[in-house]
Structures are given as C-alpha cells and as structure tokens.
Amino acid sequence: MNVNIKESINYIWVVKVSFLELHFLNVEFDENTLDGFQKAYAAGARGFETDVQMSKDNVLVINHDESLKRTCGIDKTVPEFTSAELREIKTLQGHPLCFAQDLVDFLADKPGMYVEFEIKTVEKLYTEEKLMLLCQLLYKMAYGKKPASSEYLFTSFDTRALTIMKKMHPDAILMYLISEPCTEKNIQMVYTGNQVMEIYSNVIKNLQKDIRLN
C-alpha cells in the first residue's frame, strides 16, 4: 500500500501479535489483577495488554476503566484514593487491586514476553505535571526489570502522554491507540521529523504486511 506523507519517512511497521491477553480472558480470570496475570501466563499467554493509572499519592496502579465501578463496585476514580486506601479495595471477584510494581516483579523472570503498558489518562484528572511523573515512574519501573528478550511498549489514546514519554525517554517504544481507521491524517499526527512510531489501530491490527511510505 502506498501512502504519500513525508519524504523523510520510510516505513510504518504494523505489529501483529499472536497471543495477546487483552480483556478476552476476563471471563475466566479476574481482569487486571495479579491473580489474573498469573493464571493467564500459566495458561500459555505470552503477551499482556494492561492499563496504568496513578493514585493520589503518586503510586502506579493497574486499572482499565476511568472509575472502579465496573470491577470493584465503587464509583470513584483511582486518583481519588491513596495507595493505602486502594490496597484495602477488592474486586467484585474478591481479588486485591494490582499495582504496577507487582506486575513488573512478576514479569521480571519471564523472558520473551510482549507487554503493552497503556497509559490510561484523561485530561481532567491528569495535568501535564502529573503525566510527567507518571511517565518517569513507569519507564524506570518497567525497563528497570525488563528481561532482555522481552518487548515492552508504552501505549495511549492520550497524545500528551506519548509526547511526554518520548521527550523524556527517546528509547521508549510507543504505540498510539486509535479506534478509527488508520488515515493519512492519523499517521501524520504521530510523526515528528524522521522519527518512526509504531501505530496500533483496531482497524489495521490484522494486516500482515508493511505499509510503505514514499
């Protein structure tokens, strides 16, 4: 497929993952809990997609939704609680919330993993200063214990988070999440100069060939 965008750009690579534990296993395992990750790994999953938020006292917590209502029955957001308060909360299936450090520690001795850490932020809850802190903490935590053969990516629908992460850590692998077709406009959005970012889209994720740019 030929797309004319910038002469300085050579390729976009479409990442295809064969075994990626998203939310499909949450019927059998408790979503985004350490127990769920452990059981998914034992069942053969070698790819995880998870969601990172930050507590009131700046501790990284694994949670998908903006609020805890669906998984824990509490209609409040993660940033409204301290980490100590969050440790007292259980999911509707009775498991404690998973903290990012717990997941990173679990993965530390498991080589060959593919892990997407989605930075789950909304502008009304995360100022630029708070995002900078989240990105700094997440990068050091994840890459500090990453096995050499594993691939860790930082993803987000929030372009602010990706921009901050790339400025702070140029070696970080990023993926921009979109829920619409991969158009020329969206491709242009994630490019700066000669820098190539990998694009993840619900529409293009099943493509099995490179998109060549002239």
Disulfide bonds with the S-S distance in Angstrom:
none
